[in-house]
Amino acid sequence: MRYVDKKVNRRIIYGYKLEIYDLDQNLIKSYSVLDGRYGKYEDPVDYKAIASKVPRSIPEIRRVFESTFKHGSEF
């Protein structure tokens, strides 16, 4: 979350490793470069800080819906 909307530097090492640095050259994260054109890698830890917390039970969903929308209790 600290690096959202910030400028970073990136470096590919030997064609198989991607490293991301902040502007002070401190290593932020390192990834293995995927083979193939459309490969995708997601680390759930990267999204943990920005993931929305969604209620799982029906009563809690109802309470959130009613508190979020003006006429939520009518539905």
C-alpha positions in Angstrom: 0.0 0.0 0.0 3.0 2.3 0.6 3.9 2.3 -3.1 0.5 2.8 -4.7 0.6 5.8 -7.1 4.4 6.1 -6.5 7.3 6.0 -9.0 9.4 2.9 -8.8 12.4 1.5 -10.7 12.4 -2.0 -12.1 15.2 -4.3 -13.3 15.2 -7.6 -15.1 18.1 -9.8 -14.1 19.4 -12.4 -16.6 16.0 -12.4 -18.3 14.2 -14.5 -15.7 13.9 -12.3 -12.5 12.1 -9.0 -12.1 13.1 -6.7 -9.2 11.2 -3.6 -8.2 13.0 -0.8 -6.3 11.9 2.4 -4.7 13.7 5.6 -5.9 16.3 5.2 -3.1 17.2 1.8 -4.6 15.7 -0.2 -1.8 14.3 -3.6 -3.0 10.6 -3.7 -2.7 9.7 -7.0 -4.3 11.2 -9.7 -6.5 9.3 -11.9 -9.0 10.3 -14.7 -11.3 9.5 -13.7 -14.9 6.9 -16.0 -16.4 7.3 -17.9 -19.7 4.7 -17.1 -22.3 3.0 -14.0 -23.5 -0.1 -14.0 -21.4 1.2 -15.3 -18.1 -0.1 -13.8 -14.9 1.2 -13.8 -11.4 -0.7 -12.6 -8.4 0.4 -12.6 -4.8 -2.5 -12.3 -2.4 -0.3 -10.5 0.1 0.1 -7.6 -2.3 -3.7 -7.1 -2.3 -4.4 -7.7 1.4 -4.3 -4.0 2.4 -6.7 -2.9 -0.3 -9.1 -5.9 -0.4 -12.6 -5.0 0.5 -14.1 -6.8 3.5 -17.3 -8.5 2.3 -19.7 -9.9 4.8 -20.4 -13.7 4.4 -23.6 -14.3 6.4 -27.0 -13.3 5.1 -28.0 -11.3 8.2 -24.8 -9.3 8.1 -25.3 -8.7 4.3 -28.8 -7.4 5.1 -27.5 -5.0 7.8 -24.8 -3.6 5.5 -27.3 -3.2 2.7 -29.8 -1.4 4.9 -27.1 0.9 6.4 -25.6 1.7 3.0 -28.7 2.6 1.0 -31.4 5.1 2.0 -34.3 2.7 1.2 -32.4 -0.5 1.8 -34.9 -1.8 4.4 -37.6 -1.8 1.7 -35.8 -4.3 -0.3 
